[in-house]
């Protein structure tokens, strides 16, 4: 299954293969998605799930708290879409060193 993910700050839809995270697909498509560790520990890719559903892989509670998750936030590096969805990255909350990191 391929899901189509719309990122509010990116003009083109992003195709996400089965088992692929939103962050992996977005960066492969050339989107400057903010990120850091890619392992669910830093929170740099914290995003708002605007529409749709995702499955979240394990992550640090420091990077994404239960309250944030309940408020509709996800970690793009740990989120696999369950169908088409829309997300928005939270660039205003990031320190400048974590923006567009290619680590």
N, C-alpha and C positions, 0 to 999 in steps of 0.2 A: 504494500500500500504506500502511496505517496500522498503526503499532505501538502497543502498550500498554506504557507504562513505569510501573513501580511504584517510587516513591521512598519509602524506608523511613521518612523523617521527615514524610511527607505522607499524609493519610488517603485521598485519592482517586486512582484510576488516571489517568494522563495520556496522552492520545492524541497521537501524534507523526506528523505527515504525512510522506510520502516527501520526503526531502531536508531536512527540518527537524532542527535539533539538539535534544538533550534539554533544554538550557537554554532555548532559545527557546520550546519547547512548555510547559515547566514555568512559566516566568514569565508566559506568555500565559494559563495556567490559574489564575494567582493564587498559585502556590507561592512562598514566600519563599526561593528557591534562592540560596545565596551565590554572588556573582559580582563581577567587576570589569570587566575590559577587553572581554570578549566576543570576543576575537580570538586566544586561545591564547597570550598573552604573560605573564599575571600569575599564573596558577595558583590564583586564588581559588575557582574552581568545581571544583577537583580532587575527584574522587569515586571511590568503590569500585564497580566493576562486580561485583555480587553474582551475577547470573545473566544469561545471554544473550550476544549479541555486538553490537559496534558497529563502525562504520567511523570512523576518526579522520582528520580533515582536518589539514593542516599546522599545526604549533604550535612554540613555542619549546622547546628542550631544557631551558631553565631552568625553565619552567613545569611540564613533565612529563618526567622523565628516562626513559631506556630501562629502567633498573632499576625505576622506579616502574610503568611500563607493564607490565613482566614480572610485577610483583607484583599486577596486577589493577586498577591505577588508571587513570582516564580524565580528560579535561577535558570537562565537560558542554557547554561552548560550542563544542567541535569534534567532538563525538561524535554520529553519526547512527545510530540503532538499525537493525540488520539484521533485526529481528523483536522480539517481546515481550522485555522485559528488566527487571531490577531493579537499582537503583542506591541508593547511600547517600552523601550529601554528608558531607564531613569538617569539620564546623563547629568542632571543637575546635582545629584547626590554623590557623584564620583570625584575623587581627587584627580587632578590633571594627569598624574602619572599612570593611572589605570585606563585612560581613554585610549581606545584603538590599540591596545597592547597586542603584540603578536607572540606572546609567550606560550 
